[in-house]
Amino acid sequence: MAQAFRSTPVLTPEGLRAGALGPVETLAQSVSAMAPSTSSSLTIPLVFALAGNATWFVYLLATGATLLVGFCVSRFARLSASPGSLYSYTANTLPPFFGVTAAWALLLAYLATGASVAGGALYYANLFSEQFFHSAPPALFTLTIVCGVAGFIAYRDVKLSAELMLWIEVFSVSFILIVLAVLVFRFGFQFDLDQLRLKGASISTLGPALVLSMFSFVGFEAATTLGGEAREPLKTIPRAVLQCAILAGAFFMLCSYSEVLGFRGQSSQLSDSTSPLHLLATKAGVSPLGVAIDIGAAVSMFACVLACTTAAARVLLRMAHGGLLPAALERTGERHHTPGAAVALSAALMFAATALLAFGGRTGSEMYDLLGSLSVFGFLTVYALVALALPFARRALGQHSHLVAIVSIFTVVVMILIAIFDLRSASDPAHARIPCIYLGYIAAGIAWYALRRKKSVALVG
């Protein structure tokens, strides 16, 4: 009997396993949601196509914007910890309309990011299949495997999924850093004056480039979705958020500077490369590492799908607790203490989004681009709302600070400016429709909330 009592896990109020994750595993949730090795292969070339020699500078600006958000999120994370906490921060501070908007925006952000990188995984699966077997598997088969396995692991054990994500990212990022170090060893450390002077950069293209670079950072706050599942969450989570922003910013600036420099004198352009780090590994004389980096990027995308499934499921759980969604989504299993229904729904929605685009003839890289662009709107919305709510939350606790208020207002302005740049950067009909799709989705979420509230009031009456 005593042994059975000792083995009974401590649970959070939501039924999740309390204190299951240590500081490193909590950090892994945020790092994996960002998928840094993916951005170094797929996103940096897109940013270079717009910013050219100013690519590293654009990532510096994006790092600054991310740290502003990280400051606001970390301040909130010191006050409370719950699943889907960015939504909770807003809902507990601002009027219901803002809380509902934050909830639906955050849910879409994680689902669209997960679906986006599932498309990226499809891209790499086809790349490897064509290279080694001269044929590609059916898109739906690959997407089913990626989303299905990610959903199963997220359901099985949050600690297992965190540890798996951690080691995937460690190996992927390590291979990239080794290639960059070998390049320096072989060719010597070089100052690229064209990059340092931002030669050829145009202010008109920096805005759209900044929007693309922000997609590399979205998800850095994913540790906040763990809530009480993290050990000492009021210390561990805010630290993980800021650590992730700083480390990722340094990594992206290093990669962008090195990739632009490494492509000097090459016959192909960085913006046209489907695997820039593979080419640089060949140039450095360590071609096998290039293959390892490509494999690592593909596996990193799977880790990102897993991280987004975990995060989205906890947002669904929190929304169900708040009455925005059916109560079935707030239930956790007695064996694994994970929100099984919410995990299944998250994985299914990611699969459905990518399957719909596959039926429409979209490639994996197009899925990565379009769904990633959609997710940015969700993240920008919830980042701005959290920054807006922070001064009010601190005032309610008697902790008002003029510095915090100024930083919060500045953060809101920066998020709005990035959204405006995003709206102005739509270069084709598909991207031009994304803001309309997003606004329609948010309007539908608010309407759903109004109907459920009206029904609830009618039942009480």
C-alpha positions, -999 to +999 in steps of 0.1 A: +000+000+000+028+024+009+045+016-024+013+023-044+009+056-025+044+067-034+040+059-071+009+080-074+018+111-095+011+146-083-013+163-108-020+199-117-056+212-113-061+204-150-051+167-144-016+169-160+015+155-144+030+182-122+067+189-122+074+163-148+099+184-168+131+199-156+147+232-169+164+217-199+133+198-210+112+229-206+136+248-227+134+220-253+097+227-257+104+262-269+134+253-290+116+225-308+086+247-315+110+271-333+128+243-352+160+264-356+178+240-379+148+242-403+150+280-405+187+279-413+179+257-443+146+270-456+138+304-441+172+322-443+174+318-482+139+334-484+150+363-462+182+367-483+160+370-515+146+402-500+173+416-478+205+405-495+236+416-475+213+429-448+200+394-439+220+392-406+208+427-398+172+417-404+177+389-379+192+413-354+160+434-357+138+402-353+158+392-323+151+427-307+114+423-315+114+388-300+132+400-268+105+427-264+079+400-265+100+377-243+103+404-217+065+408-215+059+370-215+085+363-189+071+390-166+037+373-168+052+339-164+066+349-130+031+356-118+012+325-129+016+292-147-012+273-165-016+254-198-021+278-227-008+306-205-005+333-232-043+330-235-047+328-197-026+359-192-049+379-215-082+363-204-075+369-167-066+406-173-084+421-202-122+421-211-135+387-225-134+398-261-096+401-259-092+368-241-113+350-267-093+366-295-061+355-278-073+320-274-083+314-310-052+333-323-028+312-302-046+279-311-043+288-348-007+298-344+004+265-331-018+244-354-006+264-385+030+262-374+027+224-369+011+220-403+037+242-419+066+221-407+047+189-415+048+203-451+085+209-446+089+173-436+071+163-467+095+184-488+125+167-473+109+132-475+104+138-512+139+152-516+155+122-500+133+097-519+141+113-552+178+113-544+181+077-532+151+059-548+142+081-578+106+083-567+085+100-540+059+084-517+023+096-518+020+129-500-009+117-478+012+087-467+040+109-455+017+134-438-001+106-420+031+092-406+044+126-395+012+138-378+002+104-365+035+095-349+038+130-334+003+127-320+010+093-305+042+105-287+025+136-274-003+115-260+021+088-246+043+109-223+051+146-221+085+138-206+093+113-233+083+138-260+104+166-244+135+144-242+131+133-277+127+169-290+157+179-270+181+154-285+168+159-320+176+196-318+209+191-301+222+169-329+208+191-357+222+223-344+255+207-335+260+195-371+254+230-384+278+246-359+305+220-368+302+229-406+305+266-398+335+260-376+352+239-403+346+267-428+364+291-406+392+266-400+397+260-438+393+295-451+401+317-420+379+342-402+368+369-427+350+402-423+325+406-451+324+443-456+295+441-480+274+426-452+287+449-425+279+479-446+245+465-457+256+470-493+226+471-517+200+468-489+167+487-495+145+500-467+114+490-488+124+453-486+136+452-450+100+452-438+089+421-457+122+405-449+116+412-412+082+394-414+098+363-429+126+363-402+100+365-375+087+332-386+120+317-375+113+329-339+076+321-335+070+294-309+099+306-287+073+311-259+059+275-262+073+266-228+045+287-213+020+261-225+034+235-201+023+254-170+026+232-139+041+203-159+074+222-155+093+220-123+093+253-104+073+268-133+074+304-120+112+303-123+118+277-150+094+290-177+103+327-178+140+317-179+134+292-207+115+319-228+143+344-225+171+319-230+154+306-261+151+341-276+187+350-270+202+317-281+180+315-312+189+351-322+226+345-319+223+312-339+202+328-367+226+358-371+256+335-372+240+312-398+227+341-420+261+359-420+280+326-427+256+314-454+258+347-473+296+348-470+299+311-479+280+316-512+304+343-524+319+331-557+294+302-560+276+297-593+243+294-576+225+320-554+217+315-518+181+324-525+179+296-551+194+269-529+172+241-517+199+230-492+224+258-485+242+241-456+247+210-476+265+230-502+286+248-476+295+214-460+307+203-494+327+235-498+343+229-464+353+193-474+329+176-450+301+166-475+288+137-452+279+164-426+258+181-453+237+149-456+235+147-418+223+183-417+195+177-442+184+146-423+186+166-391+165+194-406+139+168-416+138+152-382+138+187-366+106+194-385+091+163-369+102+175-335+085+208-343+053+190-352+055+172-319+061+204-300+032+222-317+009+192-311+018+193-274+013+231-272-019+232-292-034+204-271-028+223-239-043+254-254-074+233-263-075+220-228-074+255-213-100+267-238-123+238-227-117+247-190-127+283-199-160+272-216-149+281-251-149+244-263-167+212-253-157+197-219-144+165-236-112+183-246-103+191-209-101+155-199-068+138-192-060+101-192-056+082-160-025+064-172-005+090-191-021+121-176-021+138-210-051+154-227-058+126-252-088+141-270-070+174-274-039+158-287-058+137-312-077+167-324-046+188-327-028+161-348-059+156-369-063+193-377-027+196-387-031+166-410-063+180-425-047+213-433-018+198-451-040+171-468-063+198-482-033+217-497-019+184-511-052+177-528-049+213-542-016+204-558+006+223-533+041+210-527+057+206-493+077+238-496+045+257-506+027+243-475+057+255-454+054+290-468+016+295-469+008+279-435+038+296-419+026+330-432-008+322-416+007+313-383+025+346-380-007+365-378-018+344-349+014+349-330+015+386-337-020+390-323-014+371-291+020+387-286+004+422-288-024+412-265-001+398-239+020+430-240-011+451-237-023+431-207+009+432-187+007+467-172-029+461-161-020+428-145+009+443-126-012+473-115-039+449-101-011+433-080+002+467-068+034+463-089+029+491-114+061+501-132+065+529-157+094+510-174+072+479-178+044+501-192+067+518-217+082+485-229+047+470-232+034+499-253+065+498-275+060+460-280+024+465-291+035+491-316+063+469-330+039+440-334+014+462-353+041+475-375+052+439-384+016+430-391+014+460-415+046+450-432+031+415-435+000+428-451+020+449-476+043+421-485+017+399-501+031+393-536+006+368-551-031+359-548-025+330-524-006+352-498-031+381-503-059+358-492-042+348-460-052+380-440-089+375-450-088+338-440-073+348-406-098+375-399-127+352-410-113+325-386-111+350-357-146+363-364-159+327-364-142+320-331-158+351-315-192+342-329-188+307-315-181+322-281-211+345-283-234+316-291-221+294-263-224+323-239-259+330-250-268+293-246-252+292-212-272+322-200-304+307-214-298+275-195-291+293-163-322+315-168 
